[in-house]
Amino acid sequence: MLEIKDLKKHYIIGEQTFTALNSINLNFRKHEFVAILGQSGSGKTTLLNLIGGLDRYTSGDIIIDNVSTKNYKDKDWDAYRNHRIGFVFQNYNLIAHLDVLSNVELAQTLSGVSKEERKRRAIEVLTRVGLKDHMKKKPNQLSGGQQQRVSIARALINNPSIILADEPTGALDSETSVDIMNLLTEISEDKLIIMVTHNGELAKKYANRIVTLKDGLVTSDSNPFEVKRKDRLENTVSKSSMSYLTALSLSFKNMLTKKVRTLITALAGSIGIIGVALVMSLQYGFTDYLNNMERGTFAGLPLQVSRSYIDISDIMMSNRQQLNPLPPIEGGVLGYEPEVSRGLSTNDISEEYIEYLETSDLNQYGSIVYQYGFTGQYYYMAGDTLYTNPRSQGSLGSSGRSYVTQSAYAYEFVNDFFDVVHGTYYNVDAHEALLVVNREHKLPKEILTFLGLPTDQVVPFEDIVGKEFKVYTNNAYYTYNGTQYVPKNTTNNLEDLKTIYNSNSSDVITVRIAGIVKTNTNLVQVNESIIYTPLVATDVLAKNNVSDVVVAQRASETSVIQGVVFNPLKDKEDVLYELGGIDLPNTILIYPNSFDDKANIVEILDAYNEGLDEDDQINYTDNVAVAVSMIKTVMDSVSAVLVAFASISLFVSSVMIGIITYTSVLERTKEIGVLRSIGARKKDISRVFNAEAILIGFVAGLLGVMITYAIIPVINIFLEEPTGNSNIANLFYLHAILLVVISITLTFIAGLIPSRIAAKKDPVVALRSE
C-alpha cells in the first residue's frame, strides 16, 4: 500500500523557485492499474520519480506499507528501489553491452542473489514476457516491442510490489502497444502499476483508475482510496549492494565493445611501465651479475690486513664534499688534511694479533698468506752476464714494481685462478716459482732479459721451465766499508756478486721455475711476473733477520746503509722491514673457502676489535666488496634517475587514463541512471568505474611486462659482448608482478575523481541523457 501525503516538490533555478508538485495527496491500493494523465509540465514524471525514489520531495511524505520515508537516507532509497520498485521506461534504457539475460539479471546482482538463482529467476520472467528464445541477444538485435518486454522483465525480476511505467508505449507502434498494455494489465493483478501517459484512450481501456494532474495539482481521481490510520512502522527493507565482481563484469563487458580504444589506451599506459621495467631488469640483472661475481669468482679473493690501511669510504666521502663545497672562509685560510692522509692509518700487526688469527677458527673458513716487507734481491747469470732485479717502468722514468715477488695466492686457490701452460704448479714445500704470462702468452721484455732470453723472438716453453735464479740475502748483497753498509750491485762490487752466484754460499737461495701459467678469468687482474713460494720468503727472512746489516741497524738510531736517510716518511722501523729485520708480516691475505665463509672470517676479524680504542683496532680491506659496493651505488643512482624519467610517462599515462575514464562516464551516463533506478548505490557506481580503471591498469601493466620480456633478449644481445654475460637484462618475476600492481594502483587513483563524478550524477538527469 502506497500513500502520498501533502507532497510538494520545488525546483530552484538561479534565484527563482518553480513548483512542480503542490500538495499532492493520493493513496494507492496494493493491486491496481493506475494511469496518471496530464499535459507536459503537469508534474506526472516528477511524481513518478518521487514515488520511485529517483528524486527527493521538498516536503510532505511518501508512506510505503505504513512506513514513512521522511527520514530515508540515500542507502534506504537505494534499497527501496531495488526491492520494492520496478521501472519501465519509454526508451527501454537497456544496457547495450549486456545481453538480454544479463540486463534482466542485473537488479538481482544488487540483491546479493546467487548466480544460479538469479539466472533461474531471469529465465522465468523472460519466459513470462515471451522472450525465452532471445536471452543471448544484445538489445540492438531486438525490435522495440521486444526491448520493452525486456525492460518489463527487468522490472519484475526482484518481484517488486510497485511497477512504475513512464510512457511505456510512447516509442511503439499501435499493435505492439496493445501487446505491452495487455502484459501490464496481467501484471497488475498482483501488483500496483502506476503508468504515466499522454494517451487517454489507452488509459481508459486498460487502467482501472485514472488520476489527472494539472500544474502540479490533482484535478481528478476516478477511483480514490482512503487509508485507515495505523501506527507508523520502521523500515525493514534490506540494503542493496553491488559486488566487486559484478562491477568488474560490467566494466569488462563494456570494454569489449570498445576493444580498439581499450587496447590503444592500455598500450599508451604501458609505455611508462615498459620504461620502469627495463630499468629494473637492467638493475636487477647487473646486481645479480655482481652478486654472482662476488659470490663466485671474487669469493676467492682475499681480505687484506696491511700495516698501511687506506679507508676508501673516507676518501669517497671527502670527494663528495668537494663536489658540494662549503662557503669560503672570510678573511683568512685554514689548513686541512689531504685525501690520502685523511684516509690513511697504520695497523699495528703484532705477535699478539698473529697469535689471535692462528688460534681462532679462521683456518676453518679460509687460508692465510703472510707477506713480508723485505726488498728482495734477485739475480740470474748467463755466461759472464749477471742479470738483476727486473722492474717495471714507473712514472717519469722511476723504477716501478718488481717483476719477481712472493706469490700472493694461497696454494688452494692457485688452480682457481691459473691454468698451466707448460710444466706444473709449484711445490709449496720447495724453493720453486711460476712464470705468469697473459692469455696471449706474452710478458714484459724485462722478465725475458732477466732470464737471459731473447726478447725479439718466440721463446719455447722448454727454454724457460727448469731455469733457476737466485735470491741474495743481506749478507750476500751488502758489504761494510768501515762506516756504512753498501749494496754490492755497484761496479766495484759486481764481480763479488758473480762469484757468490757461482758458489754454494748459504747466503744465496736458488729458486727453480716449475711451470708457466696464465689467468683463467677476466674477473681477476693478474700481472705478468715470476711468483715464488712462501717458503722462499720465510727462508730469506730468517737469514736476513740475523744478517750483519740488520744487527747493526737495530743498534743504531741513524741509518747504517749508504744513501738511506731517516725522515718522517721512512723511519727506522720501515728500513728494518725492508731489510727483513722484522719477522712480522706487513701484509696478511686471508682467502675464504666460500662466500658464506667470508662472512665468518669478517666476524672473527671484527671480534678482535671489540672493546679496543679506535687507534688500536686492526682495520682490514675488502677491495672486492668496496668495488662492488661502489658500482652498485653508481648503478642505483643512475637507475633512480632513469626510473624518475620513466615515472613521468607513468604519471602522464595515469592522467590520460583519468581522462579516458571521465569520457567513459559521459558515454555511460544513461547506464548510470539505469543502475541507480534498479537500486545501485552511489558507491556501486563508483565501483563500476573504478573497476574499469583497474582493468585498464591491469591490461596496461600486463602489456608493459610482456613487451619488456620481448625486448630483453634484444638488449642482452647488445650487452653480451661487453659483459661476457648473455643474461644481464633480467626482469625478476616479483618485480613484474609489482609493476602490474603499480599500474593498477595508479590507474585506480587516476579513476577516483571520474568515478566520484559518476556517483554524484542525478539519476533523473542521467536517464534523460542520450
Order of alpha helices (4+ residues) and beta strands (2+ residues): beta-beta-beta-alpha-beta-beta-alpha-beta-alpha-alpha-alpha-beta-alpha-beta-alpha-beta-beta-alpha-alpha-beta-beta-alpha-alpha-beta-alpha-alpha-beta-beta-beta-beta-beta-beta-alpha-beta-beta-alpha-beta-alpha-beta-beta-alpha-beta-beta-alpha-alpha-alpha-beta-alpha-alpha-alpha-alpha-alpha-alpha
